[in-house]
Protein backbone atom coordinates (compact mmCIF):
# COMPACT_ATOMS: atom_id res chain seq x y z
CA UNK A 1 0.00 0.00 0.00
CA UNK A 2 1.11 3.57 -0.66
CA UNK A 3 1.44 6.10 2.17
CA UNK A 4 -1.64 7.97 0.87
CA UNK A 5 -3.69 4.76 0.91
CA UNK A 6 -2.60 4.03 4.48
CA UNK A 7 -3.58 7.55 5.62
CA UNK A 8 -6.97 7.30 3.91
CA UNK A 9 -7.54 3.83 5.35
CA UNK A 10 -6.74 5.11 8.84
CA UNK A 11 -9.34 7.88 8.45
CA UNK A 12 -12.00 5.45 7.22
CA UNK A 13 -11.20 3.00 10.01
CA UNK A 14 -11.48 5.76 12.64
CA UNK A 15 -15.05 6.33 11.43
CA UNK A 16 -15.94 2.70 12.14
CA UNK A 17 -15.74 1.28 8.62
CA UNK A 18 -15.00 -2.44 8.33
CA UNK A 19 -11.96 -3.85 6.53
CA UNK A 20 -14.24 -5.43 3.92
CA UNK A 21 -15.87 -2.10 3.07
CA UNK A 22 -12.50 -0.33 2.95
CA UNK A 23 -11.09 -3.04 0.69
CA UNK A 24 -13.75 -2.22 -1.94
CA UNK A 25 -13.32 1.55 -1.68
CA UNK A 26 -9.50 1.42 -1.79
CA UNK A 27 -9.28 -1.69 -4.03
CA UNK A 28 -6.88 -3.32 -1.56
CA UNK A 29 -7.29 -6.82 0.02
CA UNK A 30 -8.73 -6.74 3.54
CA UNK A 31 -5.78 -8.77 4.86
CA UNK A 32 -3.37 -6.14 3.50
CA UNK A 33 -5.35 -3.40 5.24
CA UNK A 34 -5.24 -5.34 8.49
CA UNK A 35 -1.49 -5.80 8.17
CA UNK A 36 -0.86 -2.05 7.71
CA UNK A 37 -3.38 -0.75 10.26
CA UNK A 38 -3.18 -3.28 13.06
CA UNK A 39 0.17 -3.71 14.83
CA UNK A 40 -1.12 -6.71 16.81
CA UNK A 41 -2.13 -8.36 13.54
CA UNK A 42 1.36 -7.78 12.11
CA UNK A 43 2.96 -9.38 15.16
CA UNK A 44 0.48 -12.25 14.97
CA UNK A 45 1.43 -12.82 11.35
CA UNK A 46 5.08 -13.12 12.35
CA UNK A 47 4.17 -15.73 14.96
CA UNK A 48 1.89 -17.46 12.47
CA UNK A 49 4.60 -17.73 9.82
CA UNK A 50 7.03 -19.05 12.39
CA UNK A 51 4.60 -21.60 13.81
CA UNK A 52 3.51 -22.88 10.41
CA UNK A 53 7.00 -23.25 9.00
CA UNK A 54 7.39 -27.10 8.82
CA UNK A 55 11.01 -27.03 10.00
CA UNK A 56 10.15 -24.73 12.90
CA UNK A 57 7.28 -26.97 14.03
CA UNK A 58 9.47 -30.05 13.90
CA UNK A 59 12.14 -28.50 16.12
CA UNK A 60 9.89 -26.44 18.42
CA UNK A 61 7.06 -28.79 19.38
CA UNK A 62 7.15 -27.89 23.06
CA UNK A 63 7.37 -24.15 22.35
CA UNK A 64 4.37 -24.44 20.00
CA UNK A 65 2.34 -26.31 22.62
CA UNK A 66 3.14 -23.69 25.27
CA UNK A 67 2.34 -20.84 22.88
CA UNK A 68 -1.04 -22.31 21.93
CA UNK A 69 -1.96 -22.95 25.57
CA UNK A 70 -0.99 -19.42 26.56
CA UNK A 71 -2.85 -17.90 23.62
CA UNK A 72 -6.08 -19.68 24.50
CA UNK A 73 -5.68 -18.65 28.12
CA UNK A 74 -5.20 -14.95 27.29
CA UNK A 75 -8.02 -14.98 24.69
CA UNK A 76 -10.56 -16.88 26.77
CA UNK A 77 -13.23 -14.18 26.46
CA UNK A 78 -12.76 -14.04 22.70
CA UNK A 79 -13.40 -17.77 22.36
CA UNK A 80 -16.47 -17.52 24.57
CA UNK A 81 -17.88 -14.73 22.37
CA UNK A 82 -16.95 -16.69 19.24
CA UNK A 83 -18.76 -19.79 20.45
CA UNK A 84 -21.76 -17.68 21.43
CA UNK A 85 -21.90 -16.00 18.01
CA UNK A 86 -21.90 -19.37 16.26
CA UNK A 87 -24.52 -20.90 18.52
CA UNK A 88 -27.29 -21.78 16.01
CA UNK A 89 -29.93 -20.25 18.29
CA UNK A 90 -28.01 -17.12 19.31
CA UNK A 91 -29.02 -14.84 16.44
CA UNK A 92 -32.58 -16.12 16.43
CA UNK A 93 -32.95 -15.19 20.11
CA UNK A 94 -31.19 -11.82 19.69
CA UNK A 95 -32.54 -10.96 16.24
CA UNK A 96 -34.23 -7.70 17.24
CA UNK A 97 -31.19 -6.54 19.18
CA UNK A 98 -28.87 -7.06 16.20
CA UNK A 99 -31.39 -5.47 13.85
CA UNK A 100 -31.46 -2.35 16.07
CA UNK A 101 -27.65 -2.28 16.20
CA UNK A 102 -27.45 -2.51 12.41
CA UNK A 103 -30.03 0.22 11.94
CA UNK A 104 -28.17 2.54 14.31
CA UNK A 105 -24.82 1.77 12.64
CA UNK A 106 -26.22 2.62 9.19
CA UNK A 107 -27.66 5.85 10.59
CA UNK A 108 -24.28 6.83 12.10
CA UNK A 109 -22.23 5.90 9.00
CA UNK A 110 -24.27 7.28 6.09
CA UNK A 111 -21.26 8.86 4.39
CA UNK A 112 -19.13 5.72 4.68
CA UNK A 113 -21.99 3.63 3.27
CA UNK A 114 -22.39 6.08 0.38
CA UNK A 115 -18.68 5.77 -0.46
CA UNK A 116 -18.91 1.99 -0.18
CA UNK A 117 -21.92 1.73 -2.52
CA UNK A 118 -20.38 4.20 -4.96
CA UNK A 119 -17.15 2.18 -5.15
CA UNK A 120 -19.13 -1.06 -5.44
CA UNK A 121 -21.24 0.27 -8.34
CA UNK A 122 -18.15 1.62 -10.07
CA UNK A 123 -16.42 -1.74 -9.77
CA UNK A 124 -19.44 -3.63 -11.13
CA UNK A 125 -20.41 -1.08 -13.81
CA UNK A 126 -18.58 -2.67 -16.81
CA UNK A 127 -20.13 -6.11 -16.21
CA UNK A 128 -23.53 -4.60 -15.41
CA UNK A 129 -23.53 -2.48 -18.61
CA UNK A 130 -22.43 -5.45 -20.72
CA UNK A 131 -25.22 -7.68 -19.32
CA UNK A 132 -27.84 -4.96 -19.86
CA UNK A 133 -26.69 -4.35 -23.44
CA UNK A 134 -26.85 -8.08 -24.18
CA UNK A 135 -30.33 -8.37 -22.68
CA UNK A 136 -31.62 -5.36 -24.65
CA UNK A 137 -30.28 -6.89 -27.87
CA UNK A 138 -31.98 -10.21 -27.10
CA UNK A 139 -35.24 -8.45 -26.29
CA UNK A 140 -35.14 -6.47 -29.55
CA UNK A 141 -34.60 -9.69 -31.48
CA UNK A 142 -37.43 -11.40 -29.61
CA UNK A 143 -39.81 -8.52 -30.52
CA UNK A 144 -39.41 -8.99 -34.27
CA UNK A 145 -42.80 -9.71 -35.85
CA UNK A 146 -44.92 -8.57 -32.88
CA UNK A 147 -48.25 -7.01 -33.82
CA UNK A 148 -49.53 -3.63 -32.60
CA UNK A 149 -52.05 -5.43 -30.37
CA UNK A 150 -49.29 -7.58 -28.82
CA UNK A 151 -47.12 -4.53 -28.15
CA UNK A 152 -50.07 -2.83 -26.41
CA UNK A 153 -50.69 -5.96 -24.30
CA UNK A 154 -47.00 -6.16 -23.33
CA UNK A 155 -47.15 -2.53 -22.17
CA UNK A 156 -50.28 -3.31 -20.15
CA UNK A 157 -48.56 -6.26 -18.39
CA UNK A 158 -45.67 -4.04 -17.30
CA UNK A 159 -48.09 -1.30 -16.22
CA UNK A 160 -50.15 -3.77 -14.16
CA UNK A 161 -47.00 -5.11 -12.48
CA UNK A 162 -46.07 -1.57 -11.49
CA UNK A 163 -49.41 -0.11 -10.43
CA UNK A 164 -51.96 -2.87 -9.59
CA UNK A 165 -53.03 -3.00 -5.94
CA UNK A 166 -52.79 -6.80 -5.73
CA UNK A 167 -50.50 -8.98 -7.82
CA UNK A 168 -49.57 -12.60 -7.13
CA UNK A 169 -46.27 -14.23 -8.08
CA UNK A 170 -46.91 -16.88 -10.73
CA UNK A 171 -44.12 -19.01 -9.22
CA UNK A 172 -44.76 -18.99 -5.44
CA UNK A 173 -48.36 -17.71 -5.45
CA UNK A 174 -47.76 -15.02 -2.80
CA UNK A 175 -48.99 -11.43 -3.01
CA UNK A 176 -46.13 -9.18 -4.13
CA UNK A 177 -45.69 -5.76 -2.46
CA UNK A 178 -45.00 -2.75 -4.68
CA UNK A 179 -41.34 -2.30 -5.48
CA UNK A 180 -40.69 -6.07 -5.48
CA UNK A 181 -42.44 -7.01 -8.73
CA UNK A 182 -40.62 -8.24 -11.83
CA UNK A 183 -42.00 -9.16 -15.24
CA UNK A 184 -40.44 -12.52 -16.09
CA UNK A 185 -40.01 -14.33 -19.39
CA UNK A 186 -41.45 -17.77 -18.58
CA UNK A 187 -39.19 -19.32 -21.23
CA UNK A 188 -36.04 -17.14 -21.07
CA UNK A 189 -35.27 -15.11 -24.19
CA UNK A 190 -31.69 -16.40 -23.91
CA UNK A 191 -33.15 -19.86 -24.61
CA UNK A 192 -35.40 -18.84 -27.48
CA UNK A 193 -38.38 -17.51 -25.57
CA UNK A 194 -40.40 -14.77 -27.28
CA UNK A 195 -41.03 -11.28 -25.91
CA UNK A 196 -44.77 -11.82 -26.22
CA UNK A 197 -47.73 -11.51 -23.81
CA UNK A 198 -48.09 -15.32 -23.70
CA UNK A 199 -44.50 -15.65 -22.43
CA UNK A 200 -44.68 -12.89 -19.79
CA UNK A 201 -45.77 -13.26 -16.17
CA UNK A 202 -45.34 -11.22 -12.99
CA UNK A 203 -43.12 -12.65 -10.28
CA UNK A 204 -41.60 -11.48 -7.00
CA UNK A 205 -37.96 -10.39 -7.01
CA UNK A 206 -36.89 -13.38 -4.89
CA UNK A 207 -38.39 -15.99 -7.24
CA UNK A 208 -37.22 -14.17 -10.37
CA UNK A 209 -33.62 -13.85 -9.20
CA UNK A 210 -33.50 -17.48 -8.06
CA UNK A 211 -35.05 -18.68 -11.34
CA UNK A 212 -32.36 -16.77 -13.26
CA UNK A 213 -32.43 -18.04 -16.88
CA UNK A 214 -33.98 -21.46 -16.23
CA UNK A 215 -37.00 -22.76 -18.08
CA UNK A 216 -40.12 -23.90 -16.18
CA UNK A 217 -39.13 -27.56 -16.70
CA UNK A 218 -35.69 -26.93 -15.19
CA UNK A 219 -37.20 -25.64 -11.95
CA UNK A 220 -39.85 -28.39 -11.85
CA UNK A 221 -42.77 -26.09 -12.72
CA UNK A 222 -45.64 -27.44 -14.79
CA UNK A 223 -47.59 -24.69 -16.57
Residue, then its C-alpha position, 0 to 999 in steps of 0.5 A: x500500500x502507498x502512504x496515501x492509501x494508508x492515511x486514507x484507510x486510517x481515516x475510514x477506520x477511525x469512522x468505524x468502517x470495516x476492513x471489507x468495506x474499505x477493501x472495496x473503496x480502496x481496491x486493496x485486500x482486507x488482509x493487506x489493510x489489516x497488516x498495515x493498520x493493526x500492529x497486533x495483527x502484524x505481530x500475529x502474522x510473524x508468529x503465524x509464519x514461524x509456527x507454520x513453518x514445517x522445519x520450525x514446528x518439527x524442532x519447536x514442538x514444546x514451544x508451539x504447545x506452550x504458545x497455543x496454551x498461553x494464547x487460549x488462556x489470554x483470549x478466553x473471552x474471545x473464544x467464549x464470544x466466538x462460540x456464542x456467536x456461532x450458537x445456532x440459536x443465538x441470532x434467532x434469540x437476539x434478532x431484534x437486538x442485532x437489527x437495532x444495532x445494524x439500523x443505528x450503525x447505518x444511521x451513524x455511518x451514512x457517508x461511509x456507506x455512500x462511499x462503499x456503494x459508490x465504489x461497489x457500483x463503479x467496480x461492477x459497472x462494466x459487467x452490469x452495462x455489458x449484461x444490460x446491453x446483451x439483454x436489450x439486444x436479445x429483447x429487440x430480437x425477440x420482438x421482431x414480428x410482434x403485432x400492434x395489439x401484442x405490443x399494447x398488451x405487453x405494455x399493459x402487463x408491465x403497467x399492471x406489475x407496477x401499479x396494480x393493488x394486488x399482484x400474485x407471483x406466478x411461481x410462489x403464489x404469494x402477493x407481491x408488495x409494490x417495489x418487489x415485482x418483476x416481469x419474467x419471461x417464462x421461457x427465457x429469451x436467452x433460450x429462445x423464448x419470445x417477448x410476447x404476452x403469452x410468455x410474460x408473467x409477474x413474479x416477485x424479485x426473490x423468485x425471479x432472481x433465483x429462477x435466473x435463466x432457467x426454463x419452467x421444466x428446469x425448476x420443476x414447474x408445470x404450466 
